[in-house]
Amino acid sequence: MQKGMEVGIFTFWTSMDNYGQTLQSFALQYFLNHQNGMNAEVIRYYATKLPLIVRIKNAVKRILLYICPSINRSQYENIKSLEERNFAKFKKYHIKYSSSISYGKIELNKVSGKYDALITGSDQVWSMLLDNPDNSVYYLDFGNKKQKRISYAASFGLQVYPSNIIGELHNQLSRLDYISVREEDGVDICNKAGVNSVHVLDPTFLLDKKVYEKLLKSPPTISYTFMYVLNIKDGDDIDWNNLRKEIATSLIIGTNGSGYTSSQVILDGIVYENSTIEKWLTNIAYADMIVTTSFHGVVFSIIFEKEFVFIPLKGRHAQSNNRVLSLLNKLDLTDRVLFADRTFKQIEKSRIDYAKVNHKLDRFRNESIRFLMDSLITK
């Protein structure tokens, strides 16, 4: 094992309300640094820098919203929700970032030379299609030739890659020394691009549950169902099937990403929270049941060994279901999906055998760890 190895992680890092994005970044870095003695950090990068006048205007607009929220009530509520979530505090204490922000590829090349290895992923870094030349950075087309280039659990966010740019995809993937993807669809895409890849777990699964338990807050004192929904603009985006009537507990605690329709708009009587990351994990860890449309909502339900129901999205967001179904298929948990041929009550009555799930998960985790460590250590 190469103690002290310098590793630059290239992934999405800017969100202040995406729990999965932040926790996958935390998990990969924690695994490398705290469990394997490396020195990994997330590379802060923007393709361009906003002109000074635009940054000043944005700051003035923010101040005016605080003084007079009625100017734009929805924007004000969005800003307040981000403050309540307080991702900045979690990132400050739990994730190491590069000391400077790189704007554009020239600056990125200057700061990236110190790393022994570069990792792209996890998250949907390859959903940034190559019809935009700026997106080639997610295939690590920077740095020097001596550096190892690895993808860990990178996701295309697609079932089929556009055929008109599959040749460019081949060129970009060929730059990488070791390739792993998060979904089975990703393996198929890589095959069609003429490169080999390995199917691995999301980095949040690399850590033992005890790591996340150290982040938990005091549990709620009564029974509740936790609902975490994303990509919903209105009730038609999802098949609720009279869901509220079927949930056994009287209390439902809800959280969703800002900018989406809030859970309490779709379901009456829900207690809504702009949770911090620690509170979000706590809400999952102590819930009687989790109801979610989210990949990481499912992931942490499994990590904390909770009963859960995954509700597939419809319409333009239906493709997002594939990453969840890929995971559930791997763990024989597809019976937790609320398809049209089953009801919430039917799923709720069938309890998850976590002894079997963990047996499969342990094997998949060991394979994922072996890929990652071999990629970093092999000369």
ZIJO-V433256 format. One line per field, one symbol per residue. ss: DSSP state (A for helix, B for strand, O for the rest). psi: psi as a letter, one per 20 degrees, with the letter a starting at -180 (. if undefined). Layout:
BEGIN
ss->???
psi->???
END
This chain:
BEGIN
ss->OOOOOBBBBBOOOOOOOOAAAAAAAAAAAAAAAAOOOOBBBBOOBBOOOOOAAAAAAAAAAAAAAAAOAAAOAAAAAAAAAAAAAOAAAAAAAAOOBOOOOBBAAAAAAAAAOOOOBBBBOOBOAAAOOOOOAAAAAAAOOOOOOOOBBBBBBBOOOOOOOOAAAAAAAAAAAOOOOBBBBOOAAAAAAAAAOOOOOBBOOOAAAAOOAAAAAOOOOOOOOOOOBBBBBOOOOOAAABOOOOAAAAOOOOOBBBBBOOOOOOAAAAOOOOBBOOOOAAAAAAAAAOOOBBBBOOAAAAAAAAAOOOOBBBOOBOAAAAAAAAAAAAAAAAOOOAAABOOOOOOAAAAAAOOOOAAAAAAAAAAAAAAAAAAAAAAAAOO
psi->pnqjppppporpiiqjjogggghhggggggggghijkrnqqpoppqhrppqghghgghggggghhggnhignhghghgghhhghhlhhgghgiippqqhqpporhghghgiiiiqhqppprbalhjinqjiohhiihijllrbriiqqpqpokqphjqhpqphijhghgggghihqhppqrhqhhhggggghikqqrpprqqhhihqqhhghhiiqapqqirqrpppoqrkphrhiiqnhllghhipgqhpppqqrqqirpqhihhpqjqoqqnqrgghggghghjqhqppqjqghggghgggjlqprppoqqrbijhhihhhghgghhhjlkiijpmrhjqrgggghhoqpniggghggggghghggggggghhhhp.
END
